[in-house]
Amino acid sequence: MALKTFNIDEDAYKSYSKHCKSKGMSMSKQVENFIKKEIEKITNSGSKEEKADIDTNKIVKDIKNFDKSLEHPLKKYC
């Protein structure tokens, strides 16, 4: 796991953070899932060279496992 810093509009951040908290979701996991889905879109529409650089099988597997993590009994604390 890597800690990254992003510049995000403060109002957008606060609004989405509030939404995630009310739903018991991890904001970091939501961002990670978004990035994985974007990579999947890129690799599905990109050239063969781009596809070779990214392990799409691992990404798809991670996305499927992500859905299972939402059912975790302590998810509201994550």
N, C-alpha and C positions, 0 to 999 in steps of 0.2 A: 504494500500500500504506500502511496506517495502523497505527501502534503503539498498542494499547489495553491497558488494565490491568483485570484482573478479580480479584475476590476468590474464591478457590477453596479448598475444603478441602485442607489440605496432604497428608494421606494419599492422597486421591483423585488429586491432582496427581502425587505421586511414583509411585504405582502405574501411572497411565496413561502417564506419561513413560517409565517403565521398559519398558512394553509397546511403545510407539512405537519406542524405541531398539532393542529386540530385533528388531523387524520392519523396521527401516530406514525408518521413516515420519517425516515431519515432523509434530510435534504441532500446530503452527500451521495446517498444511493440513488436518488432521483436524478442528480446531475450525471452520475456514472452511467446509469441506464440510458439516459438521453444520448450521451456520447457513443455508447455501444451501438445504439440503433442508427445513429448517423454514420458510423463506420460501416455498418451492414448495408446501408443505402449506397454509400460510396462504392463499396466493393461489388455490389450487384450491378451498378451502372458503369463502373470503371473498366479500364483496360486489363488485360491478362497480367501485365507487369505489376499494376497496382494490387491486384488480387493476390499475387504471389507474396507480397510484402506483409500481408495481414492475415493472421490465422482466424478466419471467419468461423470455423468450427468451434473454437474456444469461445468466441464472442457469443455465438448463438447458445452454447451450453451455459455460459454465465447469465445470459438474459433469462433462460428458463429457470435457472437456480434462483435468480433474483425474485421471481414471483413467489417461490416457496418461502423466501425470507420474510415476506410480508405477513405470513401466518405465524411468525414467531410470537410466543406468549408475552415476551418482554419488549415487543417492537416499539411501544410508546416511550421506552427509555433509551432507545438507540439513536 
